[in-house]
Amino acid sequence: MSGGVGGAAPRGIPLSRFIMPLPVKANAGISTSNPGVFAVDNADGGLPRPAPASPPTQITVQVQAMDSRSFLDHSNDIALAVRQAMLETSVLNDVIREV
């Protein structure tokens, strides 16, 4: 049987076990006067309010060689960096929305 739904993996590529990602909890708000999504927290009365903005985190990815093995070997690190960037800033989300 060749690779297909429910089929075996192509020769030479071992299958990896699926691991459910950690859950993400986000408190966000949308305002008509300030377009876009922003973080919120709860005031003393329990009503949501805009949370103080934190400066964006800079993420640097260094690539030592442009070969597929390097990307595959570091795919988990790359995925975690992209995930963190998407959670902490809207710039990356805006770029992805445009694609």
Secondary structure, DSSP 8 states (H G I E B T S, - for coil): --SSTT----TT---------------EEE-SSS-SEEEEEE-TTS-EEE-------------S--SHHHHHHTHHHHHHHHHHHHHH-SHHHHHHHH-
